[in-house]
Amino acid sequence: MKFIHMADVHLGVQPDKGKPWSKDREQEIKETFVRVIEDAEERKIDLLLIAGNLFHMPPSEGMLRDVDYILSKLTKTKTIIIAGSRDYMKPDSPMANYQFSSKTICLSADKISNVYMKDINTCVTGFSYNSKENEDDILNHIKPAKQGAVNILLAHGGDAKHLPFNKKALRESNFDYIALGHIHKPEIIKENAVIMAGSLEPIDYTDTGARGYVYGEIEEGVVRTWFVPVAKRNYMNLLLRIKPNHTPHAIIDLVDRQIQNLGTQNIYRILVKGQNHNRDVFDFSSLVEKYNIYEVITDAAPEYDLSKLYDENQNNLIGKLIGTFSDAYYGDEVAKKALHYGLDVLLKTGEQ
């Protein structure tokens, strides 16, 4: 039996609203979902598992029809969906009453249910959310429902407000595979057995690292899985340590080359630490216009020539301050910051 496990697609979301790339990201997320469906058809998988938050909000009937059409292109695959914390399913919602034309089943809200598929001898157990949060301790106690079959648990949770679970309990579970969603960072809790798929695409700047889906095969009770990265873009943090001899032009060129090497399609946060001898203010506006830069964060601790400053100020407050902290300067980050702050104040005010 071959399966794909994905979660947290968030169809309908506009990441980084107000940024130039925001509307493109909404469409890209849908395109990546379509690509996974195409992968499923090409691989001729038996089962598609969607572990919550397929939509970024409770979907309208129009959104459901659109997804139903995409899923209808799967000629062999059965799809099992649960509603998560974003696309939760109230009794009177379109999701609760929609009749899929594709081979798709959405599990009931807020009660444990099972779907047994005789042709692949597989039973999927799980349930959908009916509100944004669910703090019940349920996942640690669910048991497989079909003896002699492949048993899969499909669930959405992993923090205090959303089906908190004990990883040890899940690792010791008798399910053949546990397909999890909600936490956007992929995580293997137990190899080939308990996996948080992570989001299909990164949704905000905290979603760094690879994003994609899990492809799995189960044969004679043995489960094997592979992570398949599919995201069109990644969020990346560029740490820039400015040295005393760096010029503004050299720094801009350096960042430009790094972005070219890492990928111009990605979205970057530039983290600036340090300062040059002239204490220049570095202007990144040309790069902001050229690339997808979410923000520039400056933590510009000035680089002082302590020996020179001490020689020139031995008999005043500046010299005394340097003398107080000099022994701990290179081995103690707190002492280094304290000295920098003190020198900033004294040099800016002219106090001696």
N, C-alpha and C positions, 0 to 999 in steps of 0.2 A: 504494500500500500504506500502510495506517494502522497505527500501533503505539503502545503504551504501554510505557514503561520505568520500573520502580520497583525499589526495593531496601530492605533493612534495615527490614522491617516489624516484626520481633521479636514475633510472636504468642506469647503466654504470659508476656511480661515484666510485672512489676509495678514500674513506675518509682517511685523515691523511697519504697521500702518503709518502712512505719512512719508515713508522713505520712497525714493524713486523706483525701487525694484518691487515694491509691495504687491501691486496688482499682478505683475509677472509671476510672483511666487504662488499666488492663488491658483493660477492656471497650471504652473509647473507641478504642483502637488497632485492635481487631478491627472496630469499626463503620466506621472510616476505610478499612480494607482492603475491606470490603463495598461502601463507597461507590465506590471506584475500580473495582471489578468492575461496578457499576451504570453508571458513566461509560463503561466499555469497551463494554458492551452498547448503551448509548444512542448512542454514536458509531459503532457497528458496526465496530470496529477488527478488523484481520486478525490481529494478533500481539500477545501480552502477554509481555513479557520481565521476569523477576524475577531480579535479579542478586545472589542470595545473602541469607542470614539472613532468609528469610521467617518462620522460627521463631526464638525466642530460645534454644532448646536443640534437640538432636536430637529430632525429634517422635515421639510415640507413634503407634500405628496409629489410635487414636481422633482425634488431632489431624489426621492426614492425611485421614481420612474426612470430617471436618468441612470442611476446606479444599476437598477434592474436590467436595463437594456445592455449595459456594459457586461454584466454578469451572464447575460443570456448568450454571450458569445462562447461561453465554456461548454463544449459539446459533451464532455465526459464528467466534469467536476461537479461535485455537490458542495455548496457553500453553507457554512454555519456561522451565524453572526450573533454576537451579544451587544446590547446597548451599554455604553459606559457612562462615565460621569458627565460628559459633555452632551452626548446624544441620548440621554436617558429617556425612558419610554413610559409616559403616563397612560392610563387606560383609555383616554379619549384622544390620544395623539395619532397622527397619520401613521407613525411607525407601528403602533399596536394593532392597527386595523388594515394595514396594507397587505394585499395578496400578491406575492411575487410570481411572475411568469417564468423566471429562471429557476433553476434547481437550487433554491435558496430557502433556508429556514432561519428565522430569528427566534431565539429562545425566549420564553416568557419572562416577564419582569418580576423581580423580587421573590421568586420561588424557584427552587432547584428543579430542573427538568432534564430529560434525557432524550437523545435521538439515536436510535439504533439503525444502522444501515447494513442490511443482511448481505448485500452483494460484496461488500468489503469487510464484513464481520467486524465492524467498528461501532463503538458506542461513545457519543460525546455528551458529557455532563456539564451543566453550567446554568447561569441565569443572567438576565439583564437588569440594569438599574432602573428604578422608577423615580429617582430623584438625583440631585447632584452629588450627594454623599451617602455612604453606607458604612457605618462603623462596626457592623456586626462581625463577630469572630466566627466566620462560616468556613472559610477555605481550609482551615486546619483540621476540619472534622468530616469533610465530604468523602464518601467512599465510592469506589467503582460500582457501576450499576449492572454490568452484564458479565457474568462469569463465562470464561471461555472465549471472550471477544477481546479485541484491542480496545482498551479504555483510555479516553482522553478527557482531561479536565480543561475547560475553557473559562478563563476568569480575568477580571479586570480589577486591579487593586495593588496594594503594596505600601500604603502609608496609613497614618493614624485615622484619616477621614474616609479612606476608601479601601474596604475589605482588608484590614491589616492581617498579615499572615506571618507565621513562624517559618523561616527558611528551612530549619532542621526538620520540622514536621512535613513540609512539602517534599524534602529530599527522601524522607522515609515512607512516603505515600506509596500505595499499591497501584496507582495509575501508571500506565505505560508511558504517557507523555502529558505534561502540564503546560498548556499554552497561555502565557500571561501577557497582559497589556496594562497600560496606565503610566508606568514610569518610562520616560522617553529614551533613557539611555539603555541600550541593549545589555543584558546580563545573563550569563550562564550560571544558574543557581546549582544545577546538577547536570553534568555533561550528558547531552543526548536525552535528557529526561525532564528537566524543569528549566524553562527558558523564558525570560522577559524579552520579547521581540524588539522593544524600543519603537520609536516613531519611524514611519516610512521615510519621511523627510524631516529635517530639522525645522522647528517651528519658531524658535527665538534664539537669541545670542547665547543662551546658556546650553543649548543643544549642540555642543561641540563633539567632534568625533564622527565615525562612520554611522550611517543610517541605512536600513534596508529591511529585509525579511528573512525568515528561517525556512529553508527547504529541508524536508525530511523524508526518510524512507523507513518503513517498518517491514521486516521480513523475518518470519518464524520467531516473532517475539523480540527481535533485536532492533533497536531504534538507532538510526544514524542521522545526524543533522549537520547542516552547513549554513553559515550566515552569508547572505547574498546582498552586498551593498548596491543600492540603486539610486541614491539621492543625487539630484542634479547639481546641488551646491552644498557646501559645508560652511558653517561658521568657524572662523579661525581667529585665534588671538596671536598677534605679533608683538612680542616683547622686544622693545628697542632700548638698548643700554647706550646712552650717549656718553662718549668719552671726552676728556678735556680738549683734545685736538680736533674734534669733529666740527665741520662747518655746516651751516644750514643746507647748502646745496648738496653736500656729500650725503647728508642724512636722507634727504628726499630721494636722491638717486638710489641709495641703499634699499629703502622701503619699496621703491618702484620695482627694483630687480627681484626682491623677495616675492612680491605679489605676482609678478610675471612667472616666476618659477613654481609657485604654489597653485596658481590657477586664477585667472582674472574673473571667472564666474563666481568665485566664493565671496563670502561676506566677512569683512574684517573688523576687528577691534584692535586699534594700535595703542599699546601700553608703553608709555615713555617714562624711562627712569634715567636720572642723571642729568648732567649739564656740562657744557664746555667751558673753557677758560673765560670767554667773553659773556657768559650767561645769556646767550641768545635765546630769543623766543622763536621756536620753530613753527613755521606756517605750513600746515598740511593741506591747505585748501585746494591746491592743484591736483592732489591725489584724490581728494574727496569728489571732485568733479569727474575724475577719470575712472575711478573704481567704485565698488560697493563697500563703502566704509561706514560702518554703523556708528562708531564714535572714536574719538581720540582722548585717551586718559593720560594726563600728565602728572607724574610724581617726580618733579624735578628737584632732587636734592643737589645743591650746588657742590661743585668739586673745587675745593680750596687748596691752595699750596700752603699747607700748614707750616712747613719750615720757614718759608719766606714771611708769612704773617707773624709767626712767633718772633723772628729776628727783628721785625719792624715794630713790634708792640710788646716787648718784654716787660715794660714798666707800666702797663695800663691794663684795663679790664679784659681787653682782647687776649693779651698774652697770658693773663691769669686763667682765663677760661680754657685756652688751649692746653696750658700746663695741667689743669685739673683732669682733663679727659684724654690726654695724649696716650697714656699707658694702655687704656682700654679701647682706644679708637678702632683698631683693626680687628679686634676679636669680639667686640660687643656691639651688636647692631643698635641697641638702645642708646648706648653711649655715643655712637656715631651720629645718630639722629639728634640727640640732645645738643651736641656740639654744633651741628649744622644750624639748628634753630637759634641757638644763642648767637652765633656769628652773624646770621641773617639780621637779627635785631640790632646788634651793635654796629654792624657796618652800614645798615640802612639809616640809622639814626645819627651816626657819627659819634656815638658815645664811646669815650675812652677812659 
